Amino acid sequence: MAAMGIGVNAFLRGDAVVGAGWVGRAQRLLADQPEGVEHGYLLYLELEGALGGEDAGAVIGMARRLRELGRAHADPNLVAAGDLFEGRALVKRGRMAEGLAQLDEVMLAVRSGELRPEYAGNIYCHLMTTFAELADVRRAAEWTEATSRWLAGLPPAVLFTGICRVHRSQVLQRKGAWAQAEREAAQVCQDLAELQVSGAAEGHYQVGELRRLRGDLAGAEAAYRQAHRLGRDPQPGLALLRLAQGRAPAAAASVRAALAAVVDDRLARARLCAAQVDIALAATQPEVATRACEELERTASTYGSSGLEAAALQARGAVLLAGGRAEAALPTLRAACRRWQELDVPYDGARVRLALAEAYRALGDGDAAALELDAAEATFERLGAAPDAARVRALRGRPALPDGLTEREAQVLALVAAGRSNREIAEALVLSSKTVARHLSNIFAKLGVASRTQAAAYAFEHGLATGGIVDYHPGSGSFRLPAERAACLTGRGSANLAPLSRLDTHLAKHVDAVARAFREGGGVPYAEFRPEFTDVMDALGRGVFDELLVDAYLPLVPGLAERLVAGARVADIGCGTGHALVLLAGAFPASTFVGYDLATDAIARARSEAAGLANLSFEVRDAARLEVERPFDAVFVFDAIHDQVDPAAVLARIHAALVPGGTFVMVEPRASSNLEDNLGNPLAAFLYGVSTLHCMTVSLAGGGAGLGAAWGEQAARAMLAEAGFGEVAVHDAPGDPTNAVFVTTRPRP
């Protein structure tokens, strides 16, 4: 057993000569001995080597013999291994029902806890490999997760953890978490470098795949070459890299040679066939693409795995479309897209959407084509799939980026021009510093520059850095902010739009939580946005209130200023930091003012700012439960109805809190309740974006209505009427193109 153990360790390190020597010694030592459990473990090692060969029938016979030895000597490790190797060989032969039944037996054994950890770990690795080869996306993910849980309960096991990481990287790639997938693969390369050469090789290949998909072609080439040096065939990745480099003939020859080298392994050939379809179509070899597609379809039919079936549909749709049969391609491509969506494989789904867009265009349906391009582009941009995003630009007829820059390289260049370091660029784009360095190397080569300063100058000269806000003058090396733009970005008045950038950056921090709520239901609670949200809203409103509240907003309500001079009771519902009431209380000392808000941090700041104003108080109160002893003459609400959990109840409470004839002033986003009416509004994207990332989700988190910022004038009028208010007048909000002012009253009896 010691000789076998030494041999196995040598094989794992890639030292086949030493490994074979020690295994040979074990065979000689056992040759004259009565058959025992040691012979079973020797057969175990033979099966590990035979499984990768062409004779699956021989493997099945050896596996059954191994199981018999395990039973004869009461060794559960050998019994489980016999089931494992037989099951894998049966699956390879396409006898799926029998093979999966055998693997089910193995699953029960490994979960029973009766196997020694090193053999249980090997079985976990085989199961992950099996479902990865089958492109069984769901089972591959499930067994990778199961292996991770099993490893978490053991002492550190670098070998099994590294192998599991390879498969986890593959699953993460499929699921669209590319940055995390590359980190896992890179860790494998490091952890297994001296321990298991084949695992390290697979890690390098996986790094190459992820770099290729992102458009880091030089980095991908280096990773594929390292995988090859360690003994891993770099196909089909290397052939697809040649295609991405614009070398279609070389790609076609590469994948053709790879297929010639794999004769009987249908699962290995399936991956190559899928790549050959894309390459052959790009190389105008339709007959080759058709043959590859037909083989892929046969394999998918034999094995019936989810990933193979989706890939076969995608290939068939591409072949039909390339042959000018868009009408026939359409249902096939839609089926492929649906399969990838069901499997939660975004990249492949987005690639199918590109083909769907071409099919719709060929059939004259421009609207449907645009929808598919929008969806594909959003996915590619999220993933960082620069080459595919560039293809979307081409299909849309957009101008290409200059000098062959990819989208990602343009992003890196813009940040270089902004003075960011490599580390800061890596953080901003969620990349590694090494990846940023590779991008810069590519950029310098494409632009023919030798320094960051020269690259920055190029970015400004070609409009890649400033966005047209700041003008750059190459002659003097200076920048200039024109007066007409400065008026919108500086100062304390209402025209300064710069504070809006704080809202964007704040809400961006909650994108993942909002996305999770879309998948799982509910929303993101208001408390998750505070206290930063309180600061942001204060910054947005303070300049507007200082400049316009008394002189522009109050005159919209006839007689209101006069009533405030004489003395009136006034409330602000959802008052935030209370700055509006501080201004009103100072301007109208004869009136009394009360501010309500459910945010304790906001009320604390309001009370601090109001110190010394005897006619002003603040209370922490939920507006939906508002009850007052003395009714108010006027109630203000600034942008606080649409994100309430129960806006109808809040409006009813406000109505009840007013004296008959009392005034209600409600500032809300200017929008229509009909989506089609908002499409021409240049602020619509901003409005819907803020609504999605805050207004709707805080309401939905409490099981509320989720009106959103674009609930619109029609809905507002209807809800005001339902609450009992009278006639409604709607005005443009002074100095604020995003809002409208609704003025109404509680009717007198």
C-alpha positions in Angstrom: 0.0 0.0 0.0 2.9 2.3 0.8 4.4 1.8 -2.7 1.0 2.6 -4.3 0.6 5.7 -2.2 4.1 7.0 -3.3 3.2 6.2 -6.9 -0.1 8.1 -6.8 1.6 11.1 -5.3 4.2 11.1 -8.1 1.4 10.8 -10.8 -0.4 13.8 -9.2 2.8 15.9 -9.5 3.0 14.9 -13.1 6.0 12.6 -12.7 4.7 9.7 -14.7 8.0 7.8 -14.8 8.5 7.7 -11.0 4.8 7.0 -10.5 4.9 4.0 -12.9 8.0 2.7 -11.1 6.3 2.7 -7.7 3.1 1.2 -9.0 5.2 -1.5 -10.8 6.9 -2.3 -7.5 3.5 -2.7 -5.9 2.5 -5.1 -8.7 5.6 -7.2 -8.2 5.2 -7.3 -4.4 1.6 -8.6 -4.8 2.2 -10.9 -7.7 2.8 -14.0 -5.6 0.5 -13.1 -2.7 -3.0 -14.5 -2.2 -5.7 -12.2 -3.5 -6.5 -9.6 -0.9 -7.8 -6.1 -0.5 -4.5 -4.7 -1.7 -5.1 -6.2 -5.1 -8.4 -4.3 -5.2 -6.6 -1.0 -4.6 -4.1 -1.8 -7.4 -7.1 -2.5 -9.7 -8.5 0.9 -8.5 -5.4 2.6 -9.8 -5.6 0.7 -13.2 -9.2 1.9 -13.6 -8.2 5.5 -13.0 -5.9 5.2 -16.0 -8.3 3.1 -18.1 -11.3 5.4 -17.7 -9.7 8.0 -20.0 -9.1 5.4 -22.8 -11.3 4.2 -25.6 -12.4 0.8 -24.3 -15.4 1.5 -22.1 -16.3 -2.2 -22.2 -13.0 -3.2 -20.6 -13.6 -0.6 -17.9 -17.0 -2.0 -17.1 -15.5 -5.5 -16.7 -12.7 -4.2 -14.5 -15.1 -2.1 -12.4 -17.4 -5.1 -11.7 -14.3 -7.1 -10.6 -13.3 -4.3 -8.3 -16.8 -4.3 -6.7 -16.6 -8.0 -6.2 -13.2 -7.7 -4.4 -14.6 -4.9 -2.2 -17.6 -7.1 -1.2 -15.3 -10.1 -0.6 -13.1 -8.2 1.7 -15.8 -6.0 3.2 -14.2 -2.8 1.9 -16.9 -0.1 1.2 -14.3 2.1 -0.6 -13.7 -0.5 -3.3 -17.4 -1.3 -3.6 -18.3 2.4 -4.1 -15.3 2.7 -6.6 -16.6 -0.2 -8.6 -20.0 1.4 -8.9 -18.4 4.7 -9.8 -16.2 3.4 -12.6 -19.0 1.2 -14.0 -21.4 4.1 -13.9 -19.0 6.5 -15.6 -18.2 4.0 -18.3 -21.9 3.3 -18.9 -22.5 7.0 -19.3 -19.7 7.3 -21.7 -21.2 4.6 -23.8 -24.5 6.5 -23.8 -26.3 4.0 -21.6 -27.6 6.8 -19.5 -30.3 5.1 -17.4 -28.0 2.3 -16.3 -25.1 4.6 -15.7 -27.0 7.2 -13.7 -28.5 4.4 -11.6 -25.0 3.2 -10.8 -23.9 6.7 -9.9 -27.0 7.0 -7.7 -25.6 4.1 -5.7 -22.3 5.9 -5.4 -24.0 9.0 -4.2 -25.7 7.1 -1.4 -22.4 5.5 -0.4 -20.5 8.8 -0.3 -23.2 10.5 1.7 -23.4 7.6 4.2 -20.1 8.6 5.8 -18.7 5.1 5.7 -16.0 5.9 3.2 -12.5 7.1 4.1 -12.1 10.8 3.3 -9.5 10.4 0.5 -11.8 8.0 -1.4 -15.0 10.0 -0.7 -13.1 13.0 -2.0 -12.1 11.2 -5.2 -15.7 10.1 -5.8 -16.9 13.7 -5.3 -14.3 14.8 -7.9 -15.4 12.1 -10.4 -19.1 13.1 -10.0 -18.3 16.7 -10.6 -16.3 15.8 -13.7 -19.1 13.5 -15.0 -21.8 16.1 -14.9 -19.4 18.8 -16.3 -18.6 16.5 -19.2 -22.3 15.9 -19.8 -23.0 19.7 -19.7 -25.6 18.8 -17.1 -25.7 22.3 -15.7 -28.0 21.8 -12.7 -26.3 18.6 -11.5 -22.8 20.0 -12.0 -23.8 23.0 -9.8 -25.5 20.8 -7.2 -22.5 18.4 -6.8 -20.0 21.3 -6.8 -21.9 22.8 -3.9 -22.3 19.4 -2.2 -18.5 18.9 -2.4 -17.9 22.4 -1.0 -20.1 21.6 2.0 -18.3 18.2 2.5 -14.9 19.9 2.4 -16.0 22.5 4.9 -16.3 19.8 7.5 -12.8 18.4 7.0 -9.3 19.6 7.9 -7.7 21.6 5.1 -7.5 19.4 2.0 -5.7 21.4 -0.6 -5.9 18.7 -3.4 -9.7 18.2 -3.1 -10.3 21.9 -2.5 -8.3 22.8 -5.6 -10.2 20.3 -7.8 -13.5 21.5 -6.4 -12.4 25.1 -7.2 -11.9 24.2 -10.8 -15.5 22.9 -11.1 -16.8 25.8 -9.0 -15.1 28.2 -11.5 -16.8 26.4 -14.4 -20.2 26.7 -12.6 -19.6 30.4 -11.8 -18.7 31.0 -15.4 -21.9 29.4 -16.6 -23.9 31.5 -14.0 -22.3 34.7 -15.2 -20.0 35.5 -12.1 -16.9 35.8 -14.2 -14.7 37.8 -11.9 -15.3 35.3 -9.1 -14.8 32.5 -11.5 -11.4 33.8 -12.6 -10.3 34.3 -9.0 -11.2 30.7 -8.2 -9.3 29.4 -11.3 -6.3 31.5 -10.5 -6.2 30.1 -6.9 -6.3 26.6 -8.3 -3.2 27.4 -10.5 -1.4 28.5 -7.3 -2.6 25.8 -4.9 -2.1 22.8 -7.2 1.1 23.9 -9.0 3.3 21.5 -6.9 0.6 19.0 -5.9 -1.5 18.0 -8.9 -0.3 19.0 -12.4 -3.5 18.1 -14.2 -5.6 20.2 -11.8 -3.3 23.2 -12.2 -3.5 22.7 -16.0 -7.3 22.8 -15.9 -7.1 25.9 -13.8 -4.9 27.6 -16.4 -7.3 26.6 -19.2 -10.2 28.0 -17.2 -8.4 31.3 -16.8 -7.8 31.3 -20.5 -11.5 30.8 -21.2 -12.5 33.7 -19.0 -9.9 36.0 -20.4 -11.0 35.2 -24.0 -14.6 35.9 -23.2 -13.7 39.3 -21.8 -11.6 40.2 -24.8 -8.2 39.9 -23.0 -6.8 37.9 -26.0 -3.1 38.2 -25.0 -3.9 37.0 -21.5 -5.9 34.1 -22.8 -3.1 33.0 -25.2 -0.7 33.0 -22.3 -3.1 30.9 -20.1 -3.8 28.4 -22.9 -0.1 27.9 -23.5 0.5 27.3 -19.8 -2.3 24.8 -19.7 -0.8 23.0 -22.8 2.7 23.0 -21.1 1.1 21.2 -18.2 -0.5 18.6 -20.4 -4.0 19.9 -21.0 -5.2 20.1 -24.6 -6.1 23.8 -24.9 -9.1 23.1 -27.2 -11.6 24.3 -28.1 -10.5 27.5 -26.3 -7.5 28.0 -28.5 -9.4 27.6 -31.7 -12.1 30.1 -30.5 -9.3 32.5 -29.5 -8.0 32.4 -33.1 -11.5 33.2 -34.3 -11.7 36.1 -31.9 -8.3 37.3 -33.3 -9.9 37.4 -36.7 -8.0 34.4 -37.9 -10.9 32.2 -39.1 -8.9 29.9 -41.4 -6.4 29.1 -38.5 -9.4 28.6 -36.2 -11.0 26.2 -38.6 -7.8 24.2 -39.0 -7.2 24.1 -35.2 -10.7 22.7 -34.3 -10.6 20.3 -37.2 -7.3 18.8 -35.9 -8.7 18.7 -32.4 -11.6 16.6 -33.6 -9.4 14.3 -35.6 -7.5 13.6 -32.3 -10.6 12.5 -30.4 -12.3 9.6 -32.1 -14.6 7.7 -29.7 -15.2 10.1 -26.8 -18.6 11.6 -27.9 -18.8 14.0 -24.9 -15.4 15.4 -25.6 -16.3 15.7 -29.3 -19.5 17.5 -28.4 -17.7 20.5 -27.0 -15.5 20.6 -30.1 -18.5 20.3 -32.4 -20.2 23.2 -30.8 -17.1 25.4 -31.3 -16.7 24.1 -34.9 -20.2 25.3 -35.8 -19.4 28.9 -34.9 -15.9 28.7 -36.5 -17.1 27.1 -39.7 -19.9 29.6 -40.2 -17.4 32.5 -39.7 -15.1 30.8 -42.1 -17.9 30.4 -44.7 -17.8 26.6 -44.5 -21.5 25.8 -44.2 -21.1 22.1 -45.0 -18.6 21.7 -42.2 -20.9 23.6 -39.8 -23.9 21.4 -40.8 -21.9 18.1 -40.2 -20.7 19.4 -36.8 -24.3 20.4 -35.9 -25.7 17.0 -36.8 -23.1 15.2 -34.7 -23.9 17.5 -31.8 -27.6 16.8 -32.2 -27.0 13.0 -32.1 -24.9 13.3 -29.0 -27.5 15.5 -27.3 -30.2 13.0 -28.2 -28.1 10.1 -26.8 -27.2 11.7 -23.5 -30.2 13.9 -23.0 -28.4 16.4 -20.8 -29.8 19.9 -20.4 -26.7 21.7 -21.6 -26.1 19.5 -24.6 -29.7 19.9 -25.8 -29.5 23.7 -25.5 -26.2 23.8 -27.3 -27.6 21.6 -30.1 -30.7 23.9 -30.5 -28.4 26.9 -30.6 -26.2 25.3 -33.3 -29.1 24.2 -35.4 -30.6 27.7 -35.3 -27.3 29.3 -36.3 -26.9 26.9 -39.2 -30.4 27.6 -40.4 -30.0 31.4 -40.1 -26.6 31.3 -42.0 -28.4 29.3 -44.7 -30.9 32.1 -45.3 -33.7 30.3 -43.5 -34.6 32.8 -40.9 -38.2 31.7 -40.6 -37.1 28.1 -39.8 -34.4 29.3 -37.5 -36.7 31.5 -35.4 -38.5 28.8 -33.4 -35.3 26.8 -32.9 -33.4 29.8 -31.6 -36.3 30.8 -29.3 -36.3 27.3 -27.9 -32.5 27.5 -27.3 -32.8 30.9 -25.6 -35.6 29.5 -23.4 -33.4 26.5 -22.4 -30.4 28.7 -21.4 -32.7 31.0 -19.4 -34.2 28.0 -17.6 -30.7 26.9 -16.8 -29.6 30.4 -15.7 -26.8 30.5 -18.2 -26.8 34.2 -19.2 -23.9 34.4 -21.6 -25.0 31.6 -23.9 -28.6 33.0 -23.7 -27.3 36.4 -24.8 -25.4 34.9 -27.7 -28.6 33.3 -28.9 -30.4 36.6 -28.6 -27.9 38.1 -31.1 -28.9 35.3 -33.5 -32.6 36.0 -32.8 -32.1 39.7 -33.5 -30.6 38.8 -36.9 -33.5 36.4 -37.6 -36.1 39.1 -36.7 -34.3 41.6 -38.9 -34.3 39.2 -41.8 -38.1 38.8 -41.3 -38.6 42.6 -41.2 -39.5 42.8 -37.5 -37.2 45.7 -36.4 -38.9 46.1 -33.0 -38.3 42.5 -31.9 -34.7 42.7 -33.2 -34.2 45.8 -31.0 -35.6 44.1 -28.0 -33.2 41.1 -28.4 -30.2 43.4 -28.9 -31.1 45.4 -25.8 -31.3 42.3 -23.7 -28.1 40.9 -25.2 -26.2 44.1 -24.7 -27.3 44.5 -21.1 -26.0 41.0 -20.4 -22.7 41.4 -22.2 -22.0 44.7 -20.5 -22.8 43.2 -17.1 -20.5 40.2 -17.7 -17.8 42.3 -19.3 -18.0 40.3 -22.5 -16.2 43.0 -24.6 -16.0 41.2 -28.0 -19.7 40.4 -27.9 -20.7 43.9 -26.8 -18.7 45.2 -29.8 -20.7 42.9 -32.0 -23.9 44.4 -30.7 -22.6 47.8 -31.5 -21.9 46.7 -35.1 -25.4 45.2 -35.4 -26.9 48.5 -34.2 -24.8 50.4 -36.7 -22.9 52.3 -34.1 -19.5 53.6 -34.9 -16.7 51.3 -33.8 -14.3 52.4 -31.2 -11.1 53.9 -32.6 -8.0 51.9 -33.4 -9.6 48.6 -32.6 -10.1 49.3 -28.9 -12.6 47.0 -27.1 -15.3 48.4 -24.8 -13.3 47.2 -21.8 -10.1 48.8 -23.0 -12.0 52.1 -23.6 -13.2 51.9 -20.0 -9.7 51.4 -18.7 -8.4 54.2 -20.9 -11.0 56.6 -19.6 -10.0 55.9 -16.0 -6.3 56.3 -16.9 -7.2 59.7 -18.3 -9.0 60.5 -15.0 -5.7 59.9 -13.2 -6.7 56.6 -11.6 -4.0 54.1 -10.6 -4.1 50.5 -11.7 -5.4 49.5 -8.3 -8.1 52.1 -8.4 -9.1 51.0 -12.0 -9.2 47.4 -10.8 -11.5 48.3 -8.0 -13.8 50.4 -10.2 -14.1 47.7 -12.9 -14.0 44.7 -10.6 -10.8 43.3 -12.2 -7.5 42.1 -10.9 -4.5 44.5 -11.1 -2.8 42.0 -13.4 -5.8 42.1 -15.8 -5.7 45.9 -15.8 -1.9 45.8 -16.6 -2.6 43.5 -19.5 -5.3 45.8 -20.8 -2.9 48.7 -20.6 -0.3 46.8 -22.5 -2.9 46.1 -25.2 -3.9 49.7 -25.3 -0.4 51.0 -25.6 0.3 48.6 -28.4 -2.9 49.5 -30.3 -2.5 53.3 -29.9 1.3 53.3 -30.4 1.9 55.2 -27.2 4.5 54.6 -24.5 3.2 56.3 -21.4 0.0 56.9 -19.4 0.2 60.6 -20.3 0.2 59.9 -24.0 -2.7 57.5 -23.6 -4.7 60.1 -21.6 -4.1 62.7 -24.3 -5.4 60.2 -26.9 -8.5 59.6 -24.8 -9.3 63.3 -24.5 -8.6 64.0 -28.2 -10.9 61.1 -29.2 -13.7 61.9 -26.8 -13.2 58.8 -24.7 -12.6 60.6 -21.4 -14.6 63.7 -20.7 -18.0 62.8 -22.0 -18.3 66.3 -23.5 -18.6 68.0 -20.1 -15.0 69.3 -19.8 -13.2 70.5 -22.9 -9.5 69.4 -23.4 -7.0 71.6 -25.3 -4.1 69.4 -26.5 -1.9 72.4 -27.4 -1.8 73.8 -23.9 -2.6 70.6 -22.1 -5.4 72.3 -20.2 -9.0 71.6 -19.4 -11.9 74.1 -19.5 -15.4 73.9 -18.0 -17.5 76.2 -20.2 -19.7 78.7 -18.3 -23.0 77.2 -19.6 -22.0 73.8 -18.2 -20.5 75.2 -15.0 -23.9 76.8 -14.3 -25.4 73.3 -14.0 -22.6 71.8 -11.9 -21.6 74.5 -9.4 -23.1 76.8 -6.8 -25.7 76.5 -4.0 -28.8 77.2 -6.1 -31.4 75.0 -7.7 -29.7 74.9 -11.1 -26.8 72.8 -9.7 -27.4 69.2 -10.8 -24.1 67.9 -9.3 -25.8 66.7 -6.1 -27.7 64.2 -8.3 -24.4 62.3 -8.7 -24.5 61.5 -5.0 -27.9 59.9 -5.4 -26.6 57.8 -8.3 -23.6 56.5 -6.4 -25.6 55.9 -3.3 -28.3 53.8 -5.1 -25.7 51.9 -7.1 -24.5 50.3 -3.8 -27.9 48.6 -3.5 -28.1 47.1 -7.0 -27.3 43.6 -5.8 -29.9 43.7 -3.0 -32.6 45.1 -5.4 -31.7 42.4 -8.0 -32.1 39.8 -5.3 -35.5 41.2 -4.4 -36.5 40.9 -8.0 -35.6 37.2 -8.0 -36.9 36.3 -4.5 -39.7 38.8 -4.0 -40.2 41.6 -1.5 -37.9 44.6 -1.5 -35.0 46.3 0.2 -36.1 48.0 3.5 -35.8 51.7 3.9 -33.5 51.2 6.9 -30.9 49.6 4.6 -30.5 53.0 2.7 -30.0 55.1 5.8 -28.3 57.1 7.1 -26.6 57.9 3.8 -29.9 58.4 2.0 -30.8 61.1 4.6 -27.7 63.0 3.7 -28.2 62.6 0.0 -31.8 63.9 0.0 -30.8 66.8 2.2 -28.2 67.8 -0.3 -30.7 67.5 -3.2 -33.4 69.6 -1.5 -31.5 72.2 0.5 -30.4 74.5 -2.4 -33.9 74.3 -4.0 -35.6 75.2 -0.7 -33.2 78.0 0.1 -33.7 79.7 -3.3 -37.3 78.9 -4.1 -39.5 77.7 -1.3 -40.8 81.0 0.0 -40.6 83.1 -3.1 -41.7 80.6 -5.8 -43.5 77.6 -4.2 -45.8 79.5 -1.8 -47.2 81.8 -4.5 -48.6 78.7 -6.3 -51.2 78.5 -3.6 -53.4 81.7 -3.6 -53.7 83.2 -0.1 -51.3 80.7 1.6 -48.6 83.3 2.3 -51.1 85.6 3.9 -52.5 82.9 6.1 -48.9 82.1 7.3 -48.3 85.7 8.1 -51.5 85.9 10.2 -50.7 82.6 11.9 -51.6 79.0 10.9 -50.8 75.4 11.9 -48.6 73.7 9.2 -47.3 70.1 9.0 -44.6 68.6 6.7 -45.2 64.8 6.3 -42.0 62.9 5.5 -40.0 66.0 6.4 -36.5 64.4 6.3 -34.0 66.7 7.9 -36.6 69.4 8.2 -34.8 72.2 6.3 -38.0 73.3 4.5 -39.8 73.8 7.9 -36.8 75.6 9.4 -37.1 78.1 6.5 -40.8 78.5 6.9 -40.7 78.8 10.7 -38.1 81.6 10.4 -40.0 83.4 7.7 -43.5 83.2 9.4 -43.0 83.5 13.2 -46.8 83.8 13.9 -47.4 80.3 12.5 -46.6 76.9 14.2 -45.0 74.1 12.3 -44.6 70.3 13.0 -42.5 67.9 11.0 -43.1 64.1 10.9 -40.8 61.4 9.6 -40.2 57.8 10.5 -36.4 58.1 10.2 -34.9 58.8 13.7 -31.6 60.0 12.2 -33.4 62.5 10.0 -35.5 63.8 12.9 -32.4 64.1 15.1 -30.8 66.4 12.5 -34.0 68.4 12.1 -34.2 69.1 15.8 -30.6 70.2 15.9 -31.1 72.6 13.0 -34.3 74.0 14.5 -32.7 74.9 17.8 -33.9 78.3 18.9 -37.2 78.2 16.8 -40.0 78.1 19.4 -42.7 77.7 16.7 -41.2 74.5 15.2 -41.2 70.9 16.5 -40.4 67.5 15.0 -41.8 64.0 15.8 -40.8 60.5 14.8 -44.1 59.2 13.3 -45.3 56.8 10.6 -47.5 58.8 8.3 -49.9 55.9 7.8 -50.8 56.0 11.5 -50.9 59.8 11.8 -53.4 61.1 14.3 -53.4 64.7 15.6 -55.3 66.4 18.4 -55.5 69.7 16.5 -56.0 69.8 12.8 -53.7 71.7 10.5 -54.4 74.6 8.1 -51.9 73.4 5.6 -49.9 70.2 5.0 -46.8 69.8 2.8 -45.3 66.6 1.4 -42.1 66.8 -0.6 -41.5 63.6 -2.7 -42.7 61.3 0.0 -46.1 59.8 -1.1 -45.0 57.4 -3.9 -42.6 55.4 -1.8 -45.0 54.8 1.1 -45.9 51.3 2.0 -49.6 52.3 2.1 -49.9 55.6 0.2 -53.7 55.5 0.2 -53.8 55.3 3.9 -51.3 58.2 4.2 -53.4 60.4 2.0 -56.5 59.5 4.0 -54.6 60.4 7.2 -53.5 63.8 5.8 -57.1 64.5 4.7 -58.3 63.8 8.3 -55.5 65.9 9.7 -56.6 69.1 7.8 -59.3 71.6 8.9 -62.2 71.8 6.5 -60.9 74.1 3.7 -57.3 73.3 4.7 -54.7 73.2 1.9 -52.6 70.2 0.9 -49.5 70.8 -1.2 -47.9 67.6 -2.6 -44.6 67.7 -4.6 -44.2 64.5 -6.7 -42.3 63.5 -9.8 -43.7 64.9 -13.0 -44.8 61.9 -15.0 -47.7 60.2 -16.7 -49.3 57.0 -15.3 -49.0 55.7 -18.9 -45.5 54.4 -19.8 -45.9 55.3 -23.4 -46.4 58.9 -22.5 -43.1 59.0 -20.7 -40.9 57.6 -23.4 -40.1 61.0 -24.9 -39.2 62.5 -21.6 -35.4 63.0 -21.5 -35.5 62.4 -17.7 -37.5 59.2 -17.9 -34.5 56.9 -17.7 -33.3 58.7 -14.5 -36.8 58.6 -13.1 -37.4 54.9 -13.7 -33.9 54.1 -12.5 -34.3 55.9 -9.1 -37.7 54.4 -8.8 -36.4 50.8 -9.3 -33.5 51.2 -7.0 -35.3 53.0 -4.2 -38.9 54.1 -4.4 -40.5 50.9 -5.4 -38.3 48.6 -3.4 -38.7 50.3 0.0 -42.5 50.1 -0.4 -42.4 46.5 -1.5 -40.2 45.6 1.4 -43.1 46.4 3.7 -45.6 44.5 1.6 -46.8 47.8 0.1 -48.2 49.1 -3.1 -44.9 49.8 -4.8 -46.2 52.8 -6.7 -42.8 54.0 -7.7 -41.7 57.5 -8.7 -43.5 57.3 -12.0 -46.9 56.6 -10.6 -48.0 59.7 -12.6 -50.5 62.5 -12.6 -53.5 60.3 -13.5 -53.0 57.9 -10.6 -52.2 60.8 -8.2 -55.5 62.6 -9.1 -57.5 59.4 -8.6 -55.9 58.6 -5.2 -56.4 62.2 -4.0 -60.1 62.0 -5.0 -60.5 58.7 -3.3 -59.0 60.1 -0.1 -61.7 62.9 -0.2 -59.8 65.9 -1.5 -61.4 68.4 -3.8 -60.3 69.9 -7.1 -56.6 69.5 -7.9 -54.4 72.0 -9.6 -51.0 70.8 -11.0 -48.1 73.2 -11.5 -44.5 72.9 -12.7 -42.2 72.7 -9.8 -40.1 75.9 -9.7 -36.5 75.3 -10.7 -37.0 71.5 -10.8 -37.8 69.9 -14.1 -38.3 66.5 -12.5 -41.2 67.4 -10.2 -44.7 68.8 -10.3 -46.7 70.6 -7.5 -50.2 69.3 -6.7 -52.4 71.7 -4.8 -55.8 70.7 -3.4 -58.0 71.2 -0.3 -60.2 69.3 2.1 -63.7 70.4 1.0 -65.8 72.3 3.5 -69.0 70.6 4.6 
